[in-house]
Amino acid sequence: MRAVSIAEVLAVPATGGYFADDQAAIRGGAPRDGLAYPGAPVTPGFETIREPAAAVSVLLVLSDGYVAHGDCVSVQYSGVGGREPRLRAEALAGVLAERVAPLLRGRPVTAFRPTAGLLDELTGGVEGFGTAASYGLSQALLDAAAHRSGCTMADAVQSEWGLAGPLERLPVLAQTGEERRSNVDKMIMKRVDSLPHGLINDPSLVGEDGRALVDYVRWVRERVERLRTSAAYAPILHFDVYGLLGSAAGGDLARVAGVLAAMGRAAAPFRLRVEHPVDAGSREGQIRALAALRALLAERSERVAIVADEWANTVQDIRAFNRAGAADVVQIKAPDLGSVHHVVDAVADCSAHGVVAHVGGSCCETERSAQVSVHVAMGAHADQLLAKPGMGVDEGLSIVRNEMERTLHLSEALARHRAVNRQENP
C-alpha cells in the first residue's frame, strides 16, 4: 500500500452540462423566448430565470504526482424542494481555496470511508461549504483512495463497504430533454434500458385528465415496437411528470391513480415507472401522498411503479420514504446528497427495503461527476444509473456507458496484476 499525502489543492471554476432553471418562475407562467426565459426570477440565488450551469473542479495533487479529480455541481432546479441555492462557481472556488485547502494540505491519503466524517464536519463547520462542495471533494478523495490502493473507485467502494459479488453493468436511464420525439428514436436505436424521462414539466404536456400524457406514452410504446430490431429489447418506460398529475387532478389522489392506470395501459406490454406524480410540499406530505397512491394502485391491481424524487434529498429522507413504503423506486439524486458516501448508504437502504435504487443526478453535472457516479453506483450495487450530463442523449450515454466498460475491464486487469504481485512477493 503506497504512502501518499495531499500536496496541493486546486479549485477551478468550470462549466456544467446544461442550465440551472428557476422552477418557481417557470411554473408561474414565465413567458419563453426560444431557449431563454426573459422575465424576472422568483427563486433566491437566480439572476435570470435560466442560467448556464456552473461547476468547480477540485484537483488534489498528491505527493507522488498523481492528480485526483472531482467536480462540485448542483442540479437544474436549485433552491426548491428543500435543496440549497444555485451554485456560484467563483464564490465556491474561493471557499475551497481559502478555507478548505489549508485543512487538506499535508493530510495523508487513507481509505475513503474514514474521510466521511471530515466531509460532514466541513459541511456543518465551514460557511459556504454545502452539498455541492461535499459532492465534488468526496469524488476527489475517493479517486485518491483508489489510487493509493491500486484499484478502481468502484472496487474501493465495494471493498470498504464489504459488499460481495463481482462488478456488473448497470441498466441506464436516459432523458430526452425537450426533444421528446427525436431523442426517443436515438434511445431506441442505442438500446437504452429505460426511457424517455420525457421532461413533462408543463401542464400542456399532461392535458385534461392526463390525455396528452397518455397519448405520449402510447406514442413512445409504439415507437419502440416500430424501431426495435428484436423483440428481446423491452425497455422500461419512465416518465418524470414534475408533480403535474397532482396539479391537474386538483390534489385528488384517486384521479391521479386513474391517470397512472391509463398510462400503464398505454405502455403495455412494457413496464412503466412514473416519477414525482404529485408534489405535496413537504417531506412528510410527500411520503403520505406517494404511499397512498401506491395503495390505490395496488387496489386496482395496476402495475405502475412510483418513483420518488423531490423531498428525498438526503439519506435520512430516503430512509423515511423506504420505511413508509412510499416508493417502488427512489432516485438517489447524487448532487443533493453531498458526499458520495451518502449515495452508497442510500443504495444500501433501498436494497434492504426491496426498493429499486436508481443513482440519478442532473443534466447540470459534468463528465467527471458522471464518471465517478458510475464507480459509486457499480461499487454499491445499485440497480440503475442515469445517463448524464446534458440533455442531448448521445453525450451522457457515451460518458456513462464507456466509463462502465472501462471500469469492468480495468478492475479485472488490476486484480490479475495484484495476484501476480502476491505470488512474486509473498
BAGU-465905 format. One record per residue (C-alpha): residue number from 1; z, y, x; residue in one letter. Coordinates in Angstrom, 2 decimals. Layout:
resi/Z/Y/X/resn
NUM/Z/Y/X/a
...
This chain:
resi/Z/Y/X/resn
1/0.00/0.00/0.00/m
2/-1.15/3.21/1.67/r
3/1.34/6.08/2.11/a
4/-0.21/9.35/0.96/v
5/1.05/12.65/-0.33/s
6/-0.35/15.68/-2.14/i
7/-1.52/18.16/0.48/a
8/-3.07/20.79/-1.78/e
9/-3.54/21.56/-5.47/v
10/-6.58/23.42/-6.77/l
11/-7.01/24.72/-10.32/a
12/-10.62/25.63/-11.05/v
13/-11.77/27.27/-14.33/p
14/-14.52/25.13/-15.83/a
15/-16.63/24.69/-18.96/t
16/-16.02/22.33/-21.87/g
17/-18.70/20.30/-23.60/g
18/-19.13/22.26/-26.84/y
19/-17.48/25.15/-28.72/f
20/-14.00/25.93/-29.98/a
21/-14.07/26.93/-33.64/d
22/-11.69/28.90/-35.83/d
23/-11.39/26.29/-38.55/q
24/-9.45/28.55/-40.93/a
25/-12.14/31.23/-40.82/a
26/-14.93/28.73/-41.37/i
27/-13.13/27.08/-44.27/r
28/-12.51/30.54/-45.68/g
29/-16.25/31.05/-46.05/g
30/-17.21/32.85/-42.86/a
31/-20.99/33.52/-43.00/p
32/-23.12/31.83/-40.38/r
33/-26.00/33.24/-38.33/d
34/-27.82/30.41/-36.57/g
35/-25.17/28.65/-34.50/l
36/-22.84/31.68/-34.48/a
37/-20.24/32.99/-36.94/y
38/-20.32/36.80/-36.56/p
39/-17.24/37.55/-38.70/g
40/-13.64/38.26/-37.71/a
41/-11.45/35.32/-36.59/p
42/-8.33/34.31/-38.51/v
43/-6.51/31.86/-36.23/t
44/-4.41/33.44/-33.42/p
45/-5.94/32.97/-29.98/g
46/-9.56/33.39/-31.07/f
47/-11.56/36.50/-30.19/e
48/-14.56/35.29/-32.18/t
49/-14.88/32.51/-34.76/i
50/-16.94/30.29/-32.43/r
51/-16.30/30.47/-28.67/e
52/-17.59/28.38/-25.76/p
53/-15.13/25.63/-24.91/a
54/-13.17/26.16/-21.72/a
55/-11.54/23.75/-19.25/a
56/-9.64/23.74/-15.97/v
57/-10.33/21.18/-13.26/s
58/-7.22/20.02/-11.39/v
59/-8.03/18.79/-7.88/l
60/-5.30/17.09/-5.86/l
61/-6.28/16.99/-2.19/v
62/-4.35/14.06/-0.71/l
63/-3.15/13.72/2.86/s
64/-5.80/11.08/3.63/d
65/-8.63/13.33/2.43/g
66/-9.16/11.76/-1.00/y
67/-9.53/14.25/-3.87/v
68/-8.02/13.12/-7.19/a
69/-9.51/14.90/-10.20/h
70/-8.57/15.53/-13.80/g
71/-9.61/18.16/-16.37/d
72/-7.43/20.20/-18.69/c
73/-9.21/20.56/-22.02/v
74/-8.49/21.46/-25.61/s
75/-10.04/20.42/-28.91/v
76/-12.64/22.05/-31.12/q
77/-10.16/23.09/-33.81/y
78/-7.31/24.53/-31.73/s
79/-4.36/26.33/-33.27/g
80/-4.36/24.41/-36.57/v
81/-2.83/21.16/-37.83/g
82/0.15/21.55/-35.50/g
83/-1.98/22.00/-32.36/r
84/-1.43/24.52/-29.55/e
85/-3.62/27.65/-29.31/p
86/-7.09/27.68/-27.84/r
87/-7.31/27.10/-24.09/l
88/-7.88/30.13/-21.87/r
89/-9.17/28.84/-18.54/a
90/-8.29/31.76/-16.27/e
91/-4.75/32.02/-17.62/a
92/-4.09/28.28/-17.37/l
93/-5.57/28.10/-13.87/a
94/-3.14/30.85/-12.88/g
95/-0.16/28.96/-14.28/v
96/-1.18/25.80/-12.41/l
97/-1.79/27.63/-9.13/a
98/1.32/29.80/-9.21/e
99/3.94/27.70/-10.98/r
100/2.90/24.05/-10.69/v
101/1.12/23.71/-7.34/a
102/4.25/24.62/-5.29/p
103/6.14/21.80/-7.05/l
104/3.47/19.25/-6.15/l
105/2.58/20.10/-2.54/r
106/4.05/17.53/-0.19/g
107/5.03/15.21/-3.02/r
108/4.41/11.52/-2.21/p
109/1.87/9.75/-4.38/v
110/3.59/6.89/-6.19/t
111/2.79/4.67/-9.13/a
112/1.61/6.66/-12.13/f
113/4.16/5.71/-14.77/r
114/7.20/7.12/-12.92/p
115/5.50/10.54/-12.87/t
116/5.57/10.71/-16.66/a
117/9.00/12.33/-16.60/g
118/7.72/15.09/-14.32/l
119/4.86/15.87/-16.69/l
120/7.17/16.11/-19.67/d
121/9.55/18.33/-17.67/e
122/6.71/20.68/-16.80/l
123/5.63/20.84/-20.45/t
124/9.11/21.87/-21.51/g
125/10.09/23.94/-18.48/g
126/7.07/25.93/-17.30/v
127/5.83/28.69/-19.59/e
128/2.13/28.28/-20.31/g
129/2.09/24.61/-19.31/f
130/1.21/22.83/-22.55/g
131/-0.58/19.73/-23.72/t
132/-3.94/20.70/-22.19/a
133/-2.36/21.19/-18.77/a
134/-0.40/17.96/-19.05/s
135/-3.55/16.10/-20.06/y
136/-5.54/17.30/-17.04/g
137/-2.79/16.94/-14.44/l
138/-1.94/13.45/-15.67/s
139/-5.56/12.40/-15.19/q
140/-5.46/13.58/-11.58/a
141/-2.13/11.85/-10.94/l
142/-3.47/8.61/-12.41/l
143/-6.53/8.91/-10.18/d
144/-4.26/9.44/-7.14/a
145/-2.03/6.48/-8.04/a
146/-5.04/4.18/-8.45/a
147/-6.41/5.34/-5.09/h
148/-3.08/4.57/-3.43/r
149/-3.11/1.07/-4.92/s
150/-6.78/0.41/-4.14/g
151/-7.71/-0.32/-7.75/c
152/-9.41/1.35/-10.72/t
153/-7.46/3.65/-13.01/m
154/-7.87/1.06/-15.78/a
155/-6.29/-1.61/-13.57/d
156/-3.45/0.76/-12.68/a
157/-2.67/1.34/-16.37/v
158/-2.82/-2.35/-17.19/q
159/-0.62/-3.29/-14.24/s
160/2.00/-0.58/-14.70/e
161/2.44/-1.31/-18.40/w
162/2.48/-5.08/-17.78/g
163/-0.47/-5.82/-20.05/l
164/-2.12/-9.22/-19.71/a
165/-5.76/-10.19/-20.00/g
166/-9.00/-9.01/-18.42/p
167/-10.50/-5.58/-18.85/l
168/-13.10/-5.63/-21.62/e
169/-15.88/-3.44/-23.01/r
170/-14.73/-1.40/-25.98/l
171/-16.69/-0.54/-29.10/p
172/-17.81/3.10/-29.12/v
173/-17.87/5.63/-31.97/l
174/-20.47/8.40/-31.64/a
175/-20.67/11.67/-33.57/q
176/-23.77/13.38/-34.89/t
177/-22.56/16.94/-34.89/g
178/-24.72/18.98/-37.25/e
179/-27.86/16.90/-36.59/e
180/-26.70/14.49/-39.26/r
181/-30.02/12.66/-39.64/r
182/-31.94/12.72/-36.36/s
183/-28.80/11.82/-34.42/n
184/-28.21/8.83/-36.69/v
185/-31.58/7.49/-35.56/d
186/-30.51/7.91/-31.92/k
187/-27.33/5.96/-32.59/m
188/-29.10/3.09/-34.30/i
189/-31.75/2.86/-31.59/m
190/-28.97/2.75/-28.96/k
191/-26.96/0.22/-30.99/r
192/-23.83/2.33/-31.27/v
193/-20.90/0.26/-32.54/d
194/-19.59/2.81/-35.04/s
195/-21.46/5.77/-36.55/l
196/-22.21/8.53/-37.54/p
197/-18.94/10.54/-37.88/h
198/-21.16/13.00/-39.76/g
199/-19.11/16.19/-39.36/l
200/-18.53/16.52/-43.11/i
201/-16.90/19.94/-42.75/n
202/-18.45/21.93/-45.61/d
203/-17.91/21.42/-49.37/p
204/-21.69/21.30/-49.93/s
205/-21.78/18.09/-47.87/l
206/-19.36/16.48/-50.33/v
207/-20.79/17.78/-53.58/g
208/-19.47/17.48/-57.11/e
209/-17.37/14.33/-57.47/d
210/-18.48/13.38/-53.96/g
211/-22.07/12.70/-55.00/r
212/-23.71/14.38/-51.98/a
213/-21.47/12.46/-49.60/l
214/-22.08/9.15/-51.33/v
215/-25.83/9.82/-51.11/d
216/-25.49/10.46/-47.38/y
217/-23.51/7.25/-46.87/v
218/-26.25/5.35/-48.71/r
219/-28.93/7.03/-46.57/w
220/-27.12/6.04/-43.34/v
221/-26.81/2.45/-44.54/r
222/-30.48/2.31/-45.48/e
223/-31.43/3.86/-42.14/r
224/-29.52/1.19/-40.24/v
225/-31.23/-1.53/-42.25/e
226/-34.63/0.06/-41.65/r
227/-34.39/0.75/-37.90/l
228/-32.29/-2.09/-36.52/r
229/-34.21/-4.78/-34.67/t
230/-31.77/-7.57/-35.51/s
231/-29.53/-8.37/-38.46/a
232/-26.83/-9.10/-35.89/a
233/-26.47/-5.35/-35.38/y
234/-23.97/-4.30/-38.05/a
235/-22.21/-1.06/-37.08/p
236/-19.07/0.18/-38.77/i
237/-19.90/3.30/-40.81/l
238/-17.36/6.02/-40.06/h
239/-17.26/9.45/-41.75/f
240/-14.90/12.32/-40.92/d
241/-14.51/14.44/-44.05/v
242/-12.01/17.05/-42.77/y
243/-9.75/16.81/-45.82/g
244/-12.53/17.90/-48.16/l
245/-12.24/14.96/-50.56/l
246/-8.77/16.17/-51.45/g
247/-10.06/19.70/-51.96/s
248/-12.98/18.54/-54.10/a
249/-10.63/16.46/-56.25/a
250/-8.08/19.23/-56.69/g
251/-5.48/17.14/-54.90/g
252/-5.81/14.25/-57.39/d
253/-5.47/11.15/-55.21/l
254/-6.82/8.86/-57.93/a
255/-10.04/10.87/-57.96/r
256/-10.15/10.74/-54.14/v
257/-9.77/6.97/-54.31/a
258/-12.67/6.87/-56.75/g
259/-14.93/8.74/-54.32/v
260/-13.82/6.45/-51.48/l
261/-14.64/3.41/-53.60/a
262/-18.11/4.81/-54.33/a
263/-18.62/5.43/-50.61/m
264/-17.62/1.83/-49.91/g
265/-20.21/0.52/-52.37/r
266/-22.87/2.75/-50.84/a
267/-22.01/1.49/-47.34/a
268/-22.03/-2.23/-48.22/a
269/-22.59/-4.64/-46.60/p
270/-21.35/-2.58/-43.65/f
271/-17.66/-1.82/-43.19/r
272/-16.54/1.72/-44.00/l
273/-13.94/3.95/-42.38/r
274/-13.13/7.42/-43.73/v
275/-11.26/9.86/-41.52/e
276/-8.91/12.55/-42.85/h
277/-9.83/12.23/-46.55/p
278/-7.14/14.73/-47.58/v
279/-5.04/17.36/-45.82/d
280/-1.54/17.62/-47.22/a
281/-0.48/20.50/-44.98/g
282/2.32/18.78/-43.05/s
283/3.03/15.55/-41.22/r
284/5.35/14.23/-43.92/e
285/2.98/15.20/-46.72/g
286/0.04/13.66/-44.89/q
287/1.86/10.37/-44.39/i
288/2.78/10.20/-48.08/r
289/-0.75/11.05/-49.19/a
290/-2.51/8.55/-46.94/l
291/-0.04/5.78/-47.76/a
292/-0.57/6.46/-51.47/a
293/-4.35/6.40/-51.00/l
294/-4.17/3.04/-49.22/r
295/-2.09/1.68/-52.10/a
296/-4.60/2.93/-54.69/l
297/-7.48/1.34/-52.78/l
298/-5.57/-1.93/-52.50/a
299/-5.00/-1.93/-56.26/e
300/-8.77/-1.59/-56.72/r
301/-9.43/-4.26/-54.06/s
302/-11.61/-1.74/-52.27/e
303/-12.22/-2.44/-48.59/r
304/-12.26/1.12/-47.29/v
305/-10.29/1.83/-44.12/a
306/-8.36/5.11/-43.91/i
307/-8.36/6.88/-40.54/v
308/-5.51/9.26/-39.65/a
309/-6.33/12.28/-37.51/d
310/-4.79/15.64/-38.39/e
311/-0.97/15.74/-38.19/w
312/-0.96/12.63/-35.97/a
313/-0.82/14.75/-32.83/n
314/1.94/13.14/-30.76/t
315/3.27/9.67/-30.04/v
316/6.17/10.42/-32.38/q
317/3.74/11.44/-35.13/d
318/1.67/8.29/-34.64/i
319/4.75/6.10/-34.74/r
320/5.74/7.73/-38.03/a
321/2.27/7.10/-39.54/f
322/2.38/3.49/-38.36/n
323/5.89/2.81/-39.67/r
324/4.88/4.14/-43.09/a
325/1.68/2.07/-43.27/g
326/-0.24/5.32/-43.74/a
327/-3.47/4.35/-41.97/a
328/-5.73/1.45/-41.12/d
329/-6.97/3.30/-38.04/v
330/-5.36/6.07/-36.00/v
331/-7.46/8.45/-33.98/q
332/-5.38/8.93/-30.86/i
333/-6.83/12.34/-30.04/k
334/-6.17/12.28/-26.32/a
335/-6.01/16.03/-25.52/p
336/-3.46/16.57/-28.30/d
337/-1.05/14.03/-26.79/l
338/-0.83/15.72/-23.40/g
339/-0.18/13.33/-20.52/s
340/-2.30/10.19/-20.74/v
341/0.82/8.00/-20.57/h
342/1.40/9.08/-24.18/h
343/-2.04/7.69/-25.06/v
344/-1.07/4.31/-23.61/v
345/2.19/4.32/-25.57/d
346/0.37/5.28/-28.77/a
347/-2.12/2.41/-28.33/v
348/0.81/0.02/-27.85/a
349/2.48/1.22/-31.05/d
350/-0.73/0.83/-33.05/c
351/-1.17/-2.68/-31.69/s
352/2.42/-3.57/-32.62/a
353/1.78/-2.47/-36.22/h
354/-1.66/-4.05/-36.63/g
355/-3.35/-0.64/-36.78/v
356/-6.71/-0.07/-35.10/v
357/-6.16/2.10/-32.01/a
358/-9.12/4.45/-31.60/h
359/-8.85/6.54/-28.42/v
360/-10.61/9.67/-29.54/g
361/-10.75/13.19/-28.27/g
362/-13.02/16.15/-28.68/s
363/-16.56/17.37/-28.24/c
364/-14.96/20.16/-26.17/c
365/-13.88/17.83/-23.37/e
366/-15.64/17.39/-20.01/t
367/-17.39/14.50/-18.30/e
368/-14.26/13.95/-16.18/r
369/-11.77/13.80/-19.03/s
370/-14.16/11.41/-20.81/a
371/-14.36/9.16/-17.75/q
372/-10.59/9.00/-17.36/v
373/-10.23/8.32/-21.10/s
374/-12.40/5.24/-20.59/v
375/-9.98/3.91/-17.98/h
376/-6.92/4.66/-20.08/v
377/-8.42/3.03/-23.18/a
378/-9.58/-0.06/-21.29/m
379/-6.32/-0.45/-19.41/g
380/-4.24/-0.01/-22.57/a
381/-6.44/-2.48/-24.51/h
382/-7.43/0.00/-27.20/a
383/-9.72/-1.13/-30.00/d
384/-12.33/1.63/-29.86/q
385/-13.34/4.70/-27.86/l
386/-15.11/7.97/-28.71/l
387/-18.36/8.93/-27.00/a
388/-17.64/12.37/-25.57/k
389/-18.05/15.24/-24.76/p
390/-20.61/17.28/-26.66/g
391/-22.44/16.77/-29.92/m
392/-25.78/15.51/-28.66/g
393/-25.03/11.75/-28.75/v
394/-27.04/10.89/-25.64/d
395/-24.83/12.64/-23.10/e
396/-21.43/11.44/-24.32/g
397/-22.69/7.94/-24.95/l
398/-24.16/7.75/-21.46/s
399/-20.96/9.02/-19.81/i
400/-18.63/6.67/-21.66/v
401/-20.76/3.54/-21.58/r
402/-21.71/3.96/-17.93/n
403/-18.11/4.50/-16.86/e
404/-17.13/1.34/-18.74/m
405/-19.76/-0.72/-16.93/e
406/-18.89/0.72/-13.53/r
407/-15.21/0.06/-14.12/t
408/-15.74/-3.58/-15.10/l
409/-17.83/-4.32/-12.02/h
410/-15.67/-2.30/-9.64/l
411/-12.47/-3.90/-10.93/s
412/-13.84/-7.36/-10.19/e
413/-15.10/-6.35/-6.74/a
414/-11.80/-4.75/-5.73/l
415/-9.86/-7.78/-6.95/a
416/-12.02/-10.04/-4.75/r
417/-11.51/-7.68/-1.81/h
418/-7.71/-7.77/-2.25/r
419/-7.76/-11.56/-2.45/a
420/-9.72/-11.82/0.82/v
421/-7.29/-9.43/2.49/n
422/-4.32/-11.52/1.38/r
423/-5.93/-14.67/2.81/q
424/-6.75/-12.97/6.12/e
425/-3.41/-11.18/6.33/n
426/-0.84/-13.50/4.70/p
